[in-house]
Amino acid sequence: MARKFILVDQSIAGLAGHHYEYAVHVLRAAEQMGYETHLAANAAFARSSGQPPWPAHPVYEHGFWASEGAPRWNLAASILAFFSYIRFRSMFAYQFSLPGLLWTYRDNLTEFIGVQMLRRGNLVELAPLVLISLLFKTLRFLFMLVMLPAAALVFLGRVLHKLLKIGRFPSGYLHHLTADVRDLGRFFQKTIGQRQMWMRSLQRRSHGKGFRRDTEKLLRLLSPGAGDIIFIPTISVTELAGLADLIESNPQARQYSWRLLFRRNIFVGRECDYQHQQSRIHETQESFQASAAKLRGAEIRFYTDTEELTRQYNRLNVFRFETAPIPHTHAPPSRSQGGNRLRILYVGDARGEKGYHLLPHIVENLWDRYVEPGRVSFHIQSNFNIPQGEPAAAVARGQLEHLARKKPGAVELFKEPLTSEQYRDLLLSGDINLLLYDASNYYARSSGILVESLSAGMPVIVPSGSWLSRQFQPAADRWRHGLPERMAVRETRRLGELKWKVQGRADWNPIVHGELTATHRNGSSTQIPIPAGSGIVLLRTRFDPSTTEAIFTFGQSDAKSVAVASAERLLETDGEGESTAVVRIHPAAARLRLTAASTRPGTVAQVRDLEIVFLAPRQAYSTPPLSAVGCTYDDISEISSLVEETIDHYGHYAETARAFAAGWRDYHNSIQLIRTLQGDPSPVAAEAAV
């Protein structure tokens, strides 16, 4: 009889979404490897249309986010929700409606004429808008005239206040009165905050019990045997506590092969910030310790899906976490590179964390040169993650709808959730994928969409300093490292040849024992004349092992010392490897000011080696690509230019992305994940912590 492979995802409520996509990849692989596969899902799954190809068991009352979110319904929450709705509608009107736009740009008519949706060439549309704007200015002038008497009253009131203040009685009385009001406000604030904390704690405890109850129901339905794998690919600390109670009370459950994957970060920000967050994760550590005592002797293993998250969870020093492959993989589709029109994708929910609100600017910036001539088209998944959507995302979708009407076929929006097949077809139809995620939130967290894009050999645009950029950073560094062989070298300057100065100080030499030292507040800088004809400056660095990242700022100025361009680059390394950065040189630039700094206050960046290479094209009008596989941006203002870079050199980016995909899929694939989950039994014990 075949062993069972049971995938438990308490958030799957239908045949769509990233949770379901993940389950599809894993269960197909388990089936190929001879397992009897089962899907345990949310109770809402029973009401969804269609059936998956595996037995489905909709037994879970609450999804993953119920264990992480806010308390259930109460009067305070209802009042807050009402005001949130009012804020949403007002923000939408302010940012998107015609009166809102006119009010926003009331002091700058030129900027109003050129704003996002209102194109400069549409004079017929702009004429009445300009008149309305001028009317606003006239009304504001009249309003100021009317307000003159009020201003006089305010002046007299201030004079009277000063006179009363001399007597001490009014000012002293008011001081004590306002102090009492502030104290009362703080009391209510603290009381409400404490009540919310208690309710959240009670809700989490209830959710943990519910997760235990639903899992017990699942085990009764399926009757797994010793060695059957029960894989939970998204689990919270609260749910682990409920599962630990179940395993402690059910000796037979200790025989099953439990595999738990934690995919959410427990620390916030970058790794150098973790040491200051110990108090924040104290509750998580205590919960893990309590669960460890109950799980002693059970056949259970713990995973995350990124090396960064694994280091986070192993810092708790309770369970031993391993890194598992991500199963979202597709082979590159067989099609000619680029075709007649490149398809630029945005895949995923329309929300701020994933940069949806940035898309209208990008489309507009590329409109005249790329969209209007038919060189590219945009295909954007635009379904909201919450009812009505986040305000910024709702505004952005309205702007994109306007652009879609401007030129049919140029901008395609998918406003409803996609089925598994529709999602796959959309993803594999793309040529470039925009993953404009928040770099801080995704410093350690994974992106299944990135894995799918890279495995399909698709060039991507991602933020620097994130898990996404680090996945193909070595390939990009190798390409940049070889740029001097593809271009003409105008000049090379090294660390020891340059005169460095600490900003704000004249007496401190930042080079100590041959290493450049830089802090966050006082960066170390040098100035270099830019050789004539240079088009690119390449920076190659090697950090001291104690340094894993640093920020380099490239400031360019003309012959009169007027700033003409500036770019900031975040460089990361494992402490031994080389990091690279490239910046295009402005045609008017005559001098380069390079500044090195650490990434956080209280930290120091130490650079062992540094090389600055000025490069020029070997042939006129021929500039090689700046990266490989994809491009990373340090500031959102760079996104449009990087999309242009990828379009103009698409053959190179597609070729390097496809070459990268072959090795990428060797590790990130569903078969490799199943093999990882099949690993040798590792009984859990608190003593086995890392």
C-alpha positions as CSV (number, residue, x, y, z in Angstrom):
1,M,0.0,0.0,0.0
2,A,1.4,3.4,-1.0
3,R,2.5,5.8,1.7
4,K,0.3,8.9,2.2
5,F,1.5,12.4,1.5
6,I,-0.9,14.9,3.1
7,L,-0.5,18.6,2.3
8,V,-2.2,20.8,4.9
9,D,-2.9,24.4,3.9
10,Q,-5.5,26.0,6.1
11,S,-5.7,29.1,3.8
12,I,-6.7,27.4,0.5
13,A,-10.3,28.3,-0.2
14,G,-10.5,27.7,-3.9
15,L,-8.7,26.7,-7.1
16,A,-6.7,30.0,-7.4
17,G,-4.1,31.9,-5.5
18,H,-0.4,31.3,-4.6
19,H,-1.2,28.9,-1.8
20,Y,-3.1,26.7,-4.2
21,E,-0.3,27.0,-6.9
22,Y,2.2,25.9,-4.3
23,A,0.0,22.9,-3.4
24,V,-0.4,21.9,-7.1
25,H,3.4,21.7,-7.7
26,V,4.0,19.7,-4.5
27,L,1.2,17.2,-4.8
28,R,2.0,16.5,-8.5
29,A,5.5,15.7,-7.5
30,A,4.5,13.5,-4.6
31,E,2.1,11.7,-6.9
32,Q,4.9,11.1,-9.4
33,M,7.0,9.6,-6.6
34,G,4.4,7.1,-5.8
35,Y,2.6,8.7,-2.8
36,E,-1.1,8.6,-2.2
37,T,-1.8,12.3,-2.2
38,H,-4.4,14.3,-0.2
39,L,-5.1,18.0,0.1
40,A,-6.4,19.4,3.4
41,A,-7.9,22.9,3.0
42,N,-10.1,25.6,4.5
43,A,-13.7,24.9,5.0
44,A,-14.6,27.5,2.4
45,F,-13.0,25.2,-0.2
46,A,-16.1,23.0,-0.1
47,R,-18.1,25.9,-1.6
48,S,-15.7,26.6,-4.4
49,S,-16.4,25.7,-8.0
50,G,-14.4,22.8,-9.5
51,Q,-12.5,20.0,-7.9
52,P,-8.7,19.4,-7.7
53,P,-7.2,16.2,-9.1
54,W,-6.6,14.9,-5.6
55,P,-8.9,14.1,-2.7
56,A,-9.7,17.3,-0.9
57,H,-10.6,17.6,2.8
58,P,-12.0,21.1,3.7
59,V,-11.7,20.8,7.4
60,Y,-10.0,23.9,8.7
61,E,-12.2,26.7,10.1
62,H,-9.6,29.5,10.0
63,G,-6.8,30.4,7.6
64,F,-3.2,31.2,8.4
65,W,-3.8,34.9,8.8
66,A,-6.4,34.4,11.5
67,S,-3.5,33.4,13.8
68,E,-1.5,36.4,12.9
69,G,-4.1,39.1,12.7
70,A,-6.2,41.3,14.9
71,P,-9.1,40.4,17.2
72,R,-12.5,39.4,15.9
73,W,-15.5,41.7,15.8
74,N,-15.9,44.2,18.6
75,L,-17.4,47.7,18.8
76,A,-14.0,49.4,18.7
77,A,-12.9,47.4,15.6
78,S,-16.2,48.3,13.9
79,I,-15.8,52.0,14.6
80,L,-12.2,51.9,13.3
81,A,-13.4,50.0,10.2
82,F,-16.0,52.7,9.5
83,F,-13.4,55.5,9.8
84,S,-11.0,53.4,7.6
85,Y,-13.7,53.2,4.9
86,I,-14.3,57.0,5.1
87,R,-10.5,57.6,4.9
88,F,-10.3,55.3,1.9
89,R,-13.1,57.1,0.0
90,S,-11.7,60.5,0.8
91,M,-8.1,59.5,-0.1
92,F,-9.4,58.0,-3.4
93,A,-11.2,61.2,-4.2
94,Y,-8.2,63.4,-3.2
95,Q,-5.7,61.4,-5.3
96,F,-7.8,60.5,-8.3
97,S,-10.8,62.6,-8.9
98,L,-10.6,65.8,-11.0
99,P,-11.2,68.2,-8.0
100,G,-8.6,66.2,-6.1
101,L,-6.0,66.6,-8.8
102,L,-6.7,70.3,-9.2
103,W,-6.4,70.9,-5.5
104,T,-3.2,68.8,-5.3
105,Y,-1.5,70.9,-8.1
106,R,-3.1,74.2,-7.3
107,D,0.3,75.9,-6.8
108,N,2.0,74.4,-9.9
109,L,-0.1,74.7,-13.1
110,T,2.8,73.3,-15.2
111,E,3.0,70.1,-13.1
112,F,-0.8,69.8,-13.2
113,I,-0.7,69.8,-17.0
114,G,1.9,67.1,-17.1
115,V,0.5,64.9,-14.3
116,Q,0.3,61.1,-15.0
117,M,-3.1,60.7,-16.8
118,L,-3.3,64.1,-18.4
119,R,-1.0,64.0,-21.4
120,R,0.7,67.2,-22.7
121,G,-0.6,66.7,-26.2
122,N,-4.2,66.6,-25.4
123,L,-4.9,70.4,-25.6
124,V,-8.6,69.9,-26.1
125,E,-8.9,68.1,-22.8
126,L,-6.5,70.5,-21.0
127,A,-8.2,73.8,-21.9
128,P,-11.2,73.5,-19.5
129,L,-8.9,72.1,-16.8
130,V,-6.6,75.1,-17.1
131,L,-9.6,77.4,-16.8
132,I,-10.8,75.6,-13.7
133,S,-7.3,75.8,-12.2
134,L,-7.2,79.5,-12.8
135,L,-10.6,79.8,-11.2
136,F,-9.3,78.0,-8.1
137,K,-6.4,80.5,-7.9
138,T,-8.9,83.4,-8.1
139,L,-11.2,81.9,-5.4
140,R,-8.2,81.3,-3.2
141,F,-7.2,85.0,-3.6
142,L,-10.7,86.1,-2.7
143,F,-10.7,83.8,0.3
144,M,-7.4,85.3,1.5
145,L,-9.0,88.8,1.3
146,V,-12.0,87.6,3.4
147,M,-9.6,86.1,5.9
148,L,-7.9,89.3,6.7
149,P,-10.4,90.3,9.4
150,A,-10.0,86.8,10.9
151,A,-6.2,87.3,10.9
152,A,-6.6,90.6,12.8
153,L,-8.8,88.8,15.4
154,V,-6.1,86.1,15.9
155,F,-3.5,88.8,16.3
156,L,-5.6,90.5,19.0
157,G,-6.2,87.2,20.7
158,R,-2.5,86.5,20.9
159,V,-1.9,90.0,22.5
160,L,-4.7,89.3,25.0
161,H,-3.1,85.9,25.8
162,K,0.2,87.5,26.5
163,L,-1.4,90.0,28.8
164,L,-3.3,87.3,30.8
165,K,-0.1,85.3,31.0
166,I,1.5,88.0,33.1
167,G,-0.9,87.3,35.9
168,R,0.1,83.7,36.0
169,F,-3.4,82.5,37.1
170,P,-4.9,81.8,33.6
171,S,-1.7,80.2,32.3
172,G,-1.2,78.0,35.4
173,Y,-4.8,76.9,35.5
174,L,-4.7,76.0,31.8
175,H,-1.5,74.2,32.2
176,H,-2.9,71.9,34.9
177,L,-6.1,71.5,33.0
178,T,-4.4,70.4,29.8
179,A,-2.1,68.1,31.8
180,D,-5.1,66.3,33.3
181,V,-6.6,66.0,29.9
182,R,-3.4,64.5,28.5
183,D,-3.1,62.1,31.4
184,L,-6.7,61.0,30.9
185,G,-6.0,60.4,27.2
186,R,-2.9,58.3,28.0
187,F,-4.9,56.3,30.5
188,F,-7.6,55.5,27.9
189,Q,-5.0,54.8,25.3
190,K,-3.1,52.3,27.5
191,T,-6.4,50.7,28.7
192,I,-7.5,50.1,25.1
193,G,-4.1,48.9,24.1
194,Q,-4.0,46.4,27.0
195,R,-7.5,45.2,26.1
196,Q,-6.5,44.7,22.5
197,M,-3.4,42.7,23.6
198,W,-5.5,40.5,25.9
199,M,-8.1,39.9,23.1
200,R,-5.3,39.1,20.7
201,S,-3.8,36.7,23.1
202,L,-7.2,35.0,23.7
203,Q,-7.9,34.8,20.0
204,R,-4.5,33.2,19.3
205,R,-5.1,30.7,22.1
206,S,-8.5,30.0,20.6
207,H,-7.1,29.7,17.1
208,G,-4.4,27.3,18.4
209,K,-7.1,25.1,19.9
210,G,-9.1,25.3,16.7
211,F,-6.1,24.2,14.6
212,R,-5.6,21.2,17.0
213,R,-9.3,20.3,16.7
214,D,-9.4,20.5,12.9
215,T,-6.1,18.5,12.6
216,E,-7.6,15.8,14.9
217,K,-10.6,15.7,12.6
218,L,-8.3,15.4,9.6
219,L,-6.4,12.5,11.2
220,R,-9.6,10.6,11.9
221,L,-10.7,11.0,8.3
222,L,-7.4,9.8,6.7
223,S,-6.0,7.4,9.4
224,P,-2.4,7.9,8.4
225,G,0.2,5.3,9.3
226,A,3.7,5.4,10.6
227,G,6.0,7.2,8.2
228,D,3.2,9.0,6.2
229,I,4.3,12.5,5.5
230,I,2.1,15.4,6.7
231,F,3.4,18.6,5.2
232,I,2.2,22.0,6.4
233,P,3.8,24.6,4.0
234,T,2.6,27.7,5.9
235,I,2.3,27.5,9.7
236,S,2.4,30.1,12.4
237,V,3.8,29.9,16.0
238,T,0.2,29.8,17.3
239,E,-0.7,26.8,15.1
240,L,2.5,25.1,16.1
241,A,1.4,25.4,19.8
242,G,-2.0,23.7,18.9
243,L,-0.2,21.0,17.0
244,A,2.2,20.4,19.9
245,D,-0.8,19.9,22.2
246,L,-2.3,17.3,19.7
247,I,1.0,15.4,19.4
248,E,1.5,15.3,23.1
249,S,-1.9,13.9,23.8
250,N,-1.9,11.4,20.8
251,P,1.0,8.9,21.0
252,Q,0.2,7.6,17.5
253,A,0.6,11.1,16.0
254,R,4.3,10.9,17.1
255,Q,4.8,8.2,14.4
256,Y,3.8,10.4,11.5
257,S,6.4,12.3,9.6
258,W,5.5,15.9,10.3
259,R,7.1,18.5,8.1
260,L,6.5,22.1,9.0
261,L,7.5,25.1,6.8
262,F,7.7,28.6,8.3
263,R,7.6,31.3,5.6
264,R,7.1,34.5,7.6
265,N,9.9,36.6,9.1
266,I,10.2,37.0,12.9
267,F,12.7,39.8,12.7
268,V,12.1,43.1,10.9
269,G,14.5,44.8,8.5
270,R,18.1,43.9,7.8
271,E,20.3,41.4,9.6
272,C,22.3,44.1,11.3
273,D,19.1,45.2,13.1
274,Y,18.3,41.8,14.6
275,Q,20.4,42.3,17.8
276,H,18.1,45.2,18.8
277,Q,14.9,43.1,18.5
278,Q,15.5,40.4,21.1
279,S,12.7,41.7,23.3
280,R,10.3,41.7,20.3
281,I,10.7,38.0,19.7
282,H,10.8,36.9,23.3
283,E,7.2,35.7,23.2
284,T,7.9,33.6,20.0
285,Q,10.9,32.1,21.7
286,E,8.9,31.1,24.8
287,S,6.2,29.6,22.7
288,F,8.7,27.5,20.8
289,Q,10.3,26.3,24.0
290,A,6.9,25.3,25.4
291,S,6.1,23.4,22.1
292,A,9.6,21.7,22.1
293,A,8.8,20.1,25.5
294,K,5.6,18.6,24.1
295,L,7.2,17.5,20.8
296,R,10.1,15.6,22.4
297,G,10.5,12.3,20.6
298,A,8.1,13.1,17.7
299,E,9.3,12.6,14.1
300,I,9.2,16.1,13.0
301,R,11.4,18.5,11.0
302,F,11.3,22.3,10.6
303,Y,12.0,24.3,7.5
304,T,12.0,27.7,6.0
305,D,12.3,28.5,2.2
306,T,15.2,31.0,2.4
307,E,18.7,30.9,4.0
308,E,17.9,34.3,5.5
309,L,14.8,33.0,7.3
310,T,16.6,29.9,8.4
311,R,19.2,32.0,10.1
312,Q,16.4,34.0,11.8
313,Y,14.6,31.0,13.2
314,N,17.9,29.3,14.3
315,R,18.7,32.5,16.3
316,L,15.9,31.4,18.7
317,N,18.0,28.4,19.6
318,V,15.1,26.0,20.1
319,F,14.5,23.9,17.0
320,R,16.9,23.2,14.2
321,F,15.7,24.7,10.9
322,E,16.7,23.7,7.4
323,T,16.2,25.5,4.1
324,A,13.9,23.8,1.7
325,P,13.7,24.3,-2.1
326,I,10.8,26.3,-3.5
327,P,8.6,24.2,-5.9
328,H,7.3,26.9,-8.2
329,T,9.1,26.0,-11.4
330,H,8.3,26.0,-15.1
331,A,10.5,25.1,-18.0
332,P,11.2,28.1,-20.4
333,P,8.5,28.2,-23.1
334,S,9.6,27.6,-26.7
335,R,9.2,30.9,-28.4
336,S,11.4,33.4,-30.3
337,Q,13.1,35.9,-28.0
338,G,11.0,39.1,-27.9
339,G,8.8,38.5,-30.9
340,N,7.2,41.6,-32.4
341,R,6.1,43.1,-29.1
342,L,7.6,42.4,-25.7
343,R,5.1,41.6,-23.0
344,I,5.9,43.2,-19.6
345,L,4.1,41.5,-16.7
346,Y,3.0,42.4,-13.2
347,V,1.8,39.2,-11.5
348,G,0.1,39.0,-8.1
349,D,-2.3,41.0,-6.0
350,A,-2.7,44.7,-6.5
351,R,-1.2,46.0,-3.3
352,G,1.4,48.5,-2.1
353,E,3.8,45.9,-0.6
354,K,4.3,44.6,-4.2
355,G,4.6,48.0,-5.8
356,Y,1.4,48.0,-7.8
357,H,1.0,51.8,-7.2
358,L,4.2,52.4,-9.1
359,L,2.9,51.0,-12.4
360,P,1.1,54.0,-13.8
361,H,4.3,56.1,-13.6
362,I,6.3,53.3,-15.4
363,V,3.7,52.9,-18.2
364,E,3.6,56.7,-18.7
365,N,7.4,57.0,-18.8
366,L,7.7,54.3,-21.4
367,W,4.6,55.4,-23.4
368,D,6.0,57.6,-26.1
369,R,9.1,55.6,-27.0
370,Y,7.9,52.0,-26.4
371,V,4.2,51.6,-25.8
372,E,2.8,54.0,-28.5
373,P,5.0,52.5,-31.3
374,G,4.0,49.0,-30.3
375,R,7.3,47.8,-29.0
376,V,5.9,46.7,-25.7
377,S,2.6,46.0,-24.0
378,F,1.8,45.7,-20.3
379,H,-0.2,42.8,-18.8
380,I,-1.1,43.4,-15.2
381,Q,-2.9,41.2,-12.6
382,S,-5.1,43.8,-10.8
383,N,-7.3,41.9,-8.4
384,F,-7.4,43.4,-4.9
385,N,-6.2,41.5,-1.9
386,I,-8.9,43.1,0.3
387,P,-12.5,44.4,-0.6
388,Q,-12.2,47.7,-2.6
389,G,-8.4,47.4,-2.4
390,E,-5.8,49.6,-0.7
391,P,-6.3,53.3,-1.5
392,A,-3.1,53.7,-3.4
393,A,-3.7,50.5,-5.4
394,A,-7.3,51.5,-6.2
395,V,-6.1,54.9,-7.5
396,A,-3.4,53.2,-9.5
397,R,-5.9,50.7,-11.1
398,G,-8.1,53.6,-12.1
399,Q,-5.1,55.3,-13.8
400,L,-4.1,52.1,-15.6
401,E,-7.7,51.7,-16.8
402,H,-7.5,55.2,-18.3
403,L,-4.2,54.3,-20.1
404,A,-5.8,51.0,-21.3
405,R,-8.5,53.1,-23.0
406,K,-5.9,55.3,-24.7
407,K,-4.5,52.5,-26.8
408,P,-6.4,49.2,-26.9
409,G,-4.1,46.2,-26.4
410,A,-1.3,48.3,-24.9
411,V,-2.4,47.8,-21.3
412,E,-4.3,44.6,-20.2
413,L,-5.7,44.4,-16.7
414,F,-6.9,41.2,-15.0
415,K,-9.3,42.4,-12.3
416,E,-10.5,38.9,-11.1
417,P,-8.4,36.2,-9.4
418,L,-6.9,33.8,-12.0
419,T,-7.3,30.1,-12.0
420,S,-4.2,27.9,-11.9
421,E,-4.2,27.4,-15.7
422,Q,-4.9,31.1,-16.4
423,Y,-2.1,32.2,-14.0
424,R,0.4,29.7,-15.6
425,D,-0.6,30.9,-19.1
426,L,-0.2,34.6,-18.1
427,L,3.2,34.0,-16.5
428,L,4.7,32.0,-19.3
429,S,3.4,34.5,-21.9
430,G,5.7,37.2,-20.5
431,D,9.0,38.5,-21.6
432,I,9.9,40.8,-18.6
433,N,8.4,40.5,-15.1
434,L,8.3,43.5,-12.7
435,L,8.6,42.4,-9.1
436,L,8.6,45.8,-7.4
437,Y,8.4,44.4,-3.8
438,D,9.1,46.3,-0.6
439,A,12.8,45.5,0.0
440,S,12.6,45.7,3.7
441,N,9.6,43.3,3.9
442,Y,11.3,40.9,1.5
443,Y,14.8,41.1,2.9
444,A,14.4,37.5,4.1
445,R,11.0,36.4,2.7
446,S,10.8,34.4,-0.6
447,S,8.7,35.1,-3.7
448,G,7.2,32.2,-5.5
449,I,6.7,34.5,-8.5
450,L,10.4,35.2,-8.7
451,V,11.2,31.5,-8.6
452,E,8.7,30.9,-11.4
453,S,10.1,33.7,-13.5
454,L,13.7,32.7,-13.1
455,S,13.0,29.0,-13.8
456,A,11.1,30.0,-16.9
457,G,14.2,32.0,-18.1
458,M,12.4,35.4,-17.9
459,P,14.3,38.6,-17.1
460,V,13.1,40.4,-14.0
461,I,13.3,43.9,-12.4
462,V,13.6,43.7,-8.6
463,P,14.7,45.9,-5.6
464,S,18.3,45.7,-4.4
465,G,19.1,44.5,-0.9
466,S,16.3,42.0,-1.0
467,W,16.1,38.2,-1.2
468,L,14.9,38.6,-4.7
469,S,18.1,40.5,-5.9
470,R,20.4,38.1,-4.1
471,Q,19.1,35.1,-6.1
472,F,20.9,36.2,-9.3
473,Q,23.4,38.6,-7.9
474,P,26.4,36.2,-8.6
475,A,25.5,36.0,-12.3
476,A,25.1,39.8,-12.5
477,D,28.4,40.3,-10.7
478,R,30.2,38.0,-13.1
479,W,28.9,39.9,-16.1
480,R,29.9,43.3,-14.6
481,H,33.3,41.9,-13.7
482,G,33.9,41.1,-17.3
483,L,32.9,44.5,-18.7
484,P,36.5,45.8,-19.0
485,E,37.0,43.0,-21.5
486,R,34.0,44.1,-23.6
487,M,34.7,47.9,-23.4
488,A,37.7,50.2,-23.7
489,V,39.3,51.0,-20.4
490,R,39.9,54.7,-20.0
491,E,41.4,54.7,-16.5
492,T,41.6,52.4,-13.4
493,R,42.0,53.8,-9.9
494,R,42.6,51.7,-6.8
495,L,42.0,52.2,-3.1
496,G,45.5,53.1,-2.1
497,E,46.0,55.5,-5.0
498,L,43.1,57.7,-4.0
499,K,42.9,60.5,-1.3
500,W,40.0,59.8,1.0
501,K,38.3,62.1,3.4
502,V,35.7,61.6,6.1
503,Q,32.7,63.9,5.6
504,G,32.5,66.5,8.3
505,R,36.1,66.0,9.5
506,A,39.4,67.1,8.2
507,D,41.8,65.3,10.6
508,W,40.8,61.6,10.3
509,N,42.4,59.4,7.7
510,P,39.8,56.7,6.9
511,I,42.3,54.2,5.6
512,V,43.7,52.1,8.4
513,H,46.0,49.1,7.8
514,G,45.1,49.3,4.2
515,E,41.4,49.1,4.7
516,L,38.8,51.9,4.1
517,T,36.7,52.5,7.1
518,A,33.3,54.2,6.8
519,T,30.4,54.9,9.3
520,H,26.8,55.6,8.6
521,R,26.8,59.3,9.7
522,N,30.2,60.2,8.4
523,G,30.9,58.5,5.1
524,S,34.3,58.4,3.5
525,S,34.6,60.0,0.1
526,T,37.0,60.7,-2.7
527,Q,36.9,62.8,-5.8
528,I,38.2,61.7,-9.2
529,P,38.3,63.5,-12.6
530,I,36.3,61.6,-15.2
531,P,38.4,60.7,-18.2
532,A,37.1,62.1,-21.5
533,G,34.9,59.7,-23.5
534,S,33.9,57.6,-20.5
535,G,30.4,56.2,-20.6
536,I,30.3,53.9,-17.6
537,V,32.0,53.7,-14.2
538,L,32.5,50.2,-12.7
539,L,33.1,49.7,-9.0
540,R,34.6,46.4,-7.8
541,T,35.0,45.9,-4.0
542,R,36.0,43.3,-1.5
543,F,34.8,43.7,2.1
544,D,36.4,42.7,5.3
545,P,34.8,39.5,6.7
546,S,33.2,41.6,9.4
547,T,31.3,43.6,6.8
548,T,28.5,42.2,4.7
549,E,27.1,45.3,3.1
550,A,27.8,49.0,2.4
551,I,26.3,51.9,0.6
552,F,28.2,53.7,-2.2
553,T,27.0,57.0,-3.6
554,F,28.1,58.1,-7.0
555,G,27.9,61.9,-7.3
556,Q,28.7,63.5,-10.7
557,S,29.3,67.2,-11.3
558,D,30.3,69.3,-14.3
559,A,33.4,71.4,-14.8
560,K,31.8,74.2,-12.7
561,S,31.2,71.8,-9.8
562,V,27.4,71.8,-10.5
563,A,25.8,68.5,-9.6
564,V,24.4,66.8,-12.8
565,A,23.7,63.2,-11.5
566,S,23.7,61.1,-8.4
567,A,23.1,57.4,-7.8
568,E,23.2,55.2,-4.7
569,R,24.1,51.6,-4.7
570,L,23.7,49.0,-1.9
571,L,26.4,46.3,-2.2
572,E,26.1,43.0,-0.4
573,T,28.5,40.2,0.0
574,D,29.1,37.1,2.2
575,G,32.2,38.8,3.6
576,E,34.7,37.1,1.2
577,G,33.2,37.5,-2.3
578,E,33.5,40.5,-4.6
579,S,30.7,42.9,-5.2
580,T,30.2,45.1,-8.2
581,A,28.2,48.2,-9.2
582,V,27.9,50.1,-12.5
583,V,26.7,53.6,-13.1
584,R,26.2,55.4,-16.4
585,I,28.2,58.7,-16.7
586,H,26.2,61.8,-17.5
587,P,27.4,63.5,-20.7
588,A,28.2,66.7,-18.9
589,A,30.0,65.1,-15.9
590,A,33.6,66.1,-15.3
591,R,34.2,64.8,-11.8
592,L,33.0,61.8,-9.8
593,R,32.6,62.0,-6.0
594,L,32.4,58.5,-4.6
595,T,31.2,58.1,-1.0
596,A,31.2,54.9,1.1
597,A,29.0,54.5,4.2
598,S,27.7,51.7,6.4
599,T,24.0,50.9,6.1
600,R,22.9,51.5,9.7
601,P,23.7,53.9,12.5
602,G,26.2,52.5,14.9
603,T,27.8,50.2,12.3
604,V,31.1,50.4,10.5
605,A,31.8,49.3,6.9
606,Q,35.4,48.1,6.2
607,V,36.6,47.7,2.6
608,R,39.7,45.7,2.0
609,D,40.0,46.4,-1.7
610,L,38.4,48.8,-4.1
611,E,38.8,49.4,-7.8
612,I,37.2,52.1,-9.9
613,V,37.3,51.5,-13.7
614,F,36.2,54.1,-16.2
615,L,34.9,52.5,-19.4
616,A,34.0,53.7,-22.9
617,P,32.3,51.8,-25.8
618,R,34.7,50.1,-28.2
619,Q,32.5,51.3,-31.1
620,A,30.5,54.4,-31.5
621,Y,26.9,54.2,-30.1
622,S,27.6,50.7,-28.8
623,T,27.1,50.3,-25.0
624,P,26.9,46.7,-23.6
625,P,24.2,45.7,-21.1
626,L,24.9,46.7,-17.4
627,S,23.7,43.4,-15.8
628,A,22.7,39.8,-16.5
629,V,19.5,37.8,-15.9
630,G,17.7,40.8,-14.5
631,C,18.2,44.3,-13.1
632,T,18.1,45.7,-9.6
633,Y,17.1,49.2,-8.5
634,D,18.1,51.1,-5.4
635,D,15.5,53.8,-5.8
636,I,12.1,53.7,-7.4
637,S,13.1,56.5,-9.8
638,E,15.4,54.1,-11.5
639,I,12.8,51.5,-12.4
640,S,11.7,53.0,-15.8
641,S,15.3,53.4,-17.0
642,L,16.0,49.8,-16.0
643,V,13.0,48.6,-17.9
644,E,14.3,50.5,-20.9
645,E,17.7,48.9,-20.4
646,T,16.2,45.5,-20.4
647,I,14.1,46.2,-23.5
648,D,17.0,47.7,-25.5
649,H,19.2,44.7,-24.7
650,Y,16.5,42.1,-24.5
651,G,18.4,39.5,-26.5
652,H,21.2,39.5,-23.9
653,Y,18.9,39.5,-20.8
654,A,16.8,36.6,-22.3
655,E,19.9,34.6,-23.2
656,T,21.5,35.0,-19.7
657,A,18.2,34.4,-18.0
658,R,17.6,31.1,-19.9
659,A,21.2,30.0,-19.1
660,F,20.6,30.8,-15.4
661,A,17.3,28.9,-15.4
662,A,18.9,25.5,-16.1
663,G,21.0,25.5,-12.9
664,W,18.2,27.3,-10.9
665,R,15.7,24.5,-11.6
666,D,18.2,21.9,-10.5
667,Y,17.6,23.0,-6.9
668,H,14.2,24.8,-7.0
669,N,11.8,22.2,-8.1
670,S,9.0,20.1,-6.6
671,I,10.8,16.8,-6.9
672,Q,13.8,18.2,-5.0
673,L,11.4,19.5,-2.3
674,I,9.8,16.0,-1.8
675,R,13.3,14.5,-1.5
676,T,14.2,17.1,1.1
677,L,11.0,16.3,3.1
678,Q,11.9,12.6,2.9
679,G,15.2,13.2,4.7
680,D,16.4,10.9,7.5
681,P,14.1,11.0,10.6
682,S,15.3,13.6,13.1
683,P,13.5,13.3,16.4
684,V,12.9,16.7,18.0
685,A,14.4,17.6,21.2
686,A,15.1,21.0,22.8
687,E,18.7,19.8,23.2
688,A,19.1,19.4,19.5
689,A,18.9,23.2,18.9
690,V,21.5,24.9,16.9
